[in-house]
């Protein structure tokens, strides 16, 4: 059985700036209002026969969205991005060996992903959620969709390890 959260109605959203390195138009810093949809597949269990408690799933997902909200998302694993300085106050980085950026530390989030496309963000958020849930042996997988605004997005299925 599946339970799902629709990000628009369950308020699983964040607004952030990013760039798609090397892309003709999306290579420049720009922003999106992201919406996250989550679906969890598993067996019903426990006192209430839940697949997973909505409240727990919502809180975990909102917490992750909050870490990304009103930030510039920086993909530190990109082969085309080099962090040249990183201290308490600011982060400096170079993109494609020629574009230089310096941003206040509090405005950015450094993400261990190769890009900040909807595809990569869906993998990142799905893995974070599974980390927080833990290896529940009644759960099979999580489907995570990151929408860039309304009408377009990327989905990723993360299988939950069984003992
Ligand atoms: Zn974009």
Boltz pocket constraint, residues with backbone or C-beta under 6 A from the ligand:
constraints:
  - pocket:
      binder: B
      contacts: [[A, 18], [A, 19], [A, 20], [A, 26], [A, 30], [A, 31], [A, 32], [A, 148]]
      max_distance: 6.0
